[in-house]
Amino acid sequence: MLLIPCPWCGPRDEAEFHYGGQAHVAYPADPAALSDEEWARYLFFRDNPKGRFAERWSHTAGCRRWFTLTRDTATGVFESEAGA
């Protein structure tokens, strides 16, 4: 069982959360100007590092808030980010 540290509710079982993907991905300034390939890159291509990685999570079965966590992908250990 993976425990995810909700900033408002404390550590909870992973079944209570929804993964939102990589954090800090900027929306394109002019999405209408993107080619199909550029749009696909924005939608589907994300980093996959070994080590620290910022992720978005939603506590769907709890407070229902979105927040950002940094997780070490090699160990699975979470740390919360300021300004969640």
C-alpha positions, 0 to 999 in steps of 0.5 A: 500500500502506498501512502500519499501525504495530502497537505490537508488530510494527512497520509492516506491510502493511494486508492483515495487519490487520482494522479494528475500527471507531471506538474508545472507543464505550461499550457501553450500560449496560442494552442490554435497555432500548434501543428498536430504534432506539436499538440500531440507532444503537449498532450502526451509526451512527459518527462520520465526521470529517475529521481525527483519528479513533481506530480499533480494529485487530487484527493478525490475521496477526501478533501477533493483538492488538487496539490503538487508533490515531489516523488522520488521515482526510484524509491517512491518517497514523497515530499510536499511542495510549497504553494500546493 
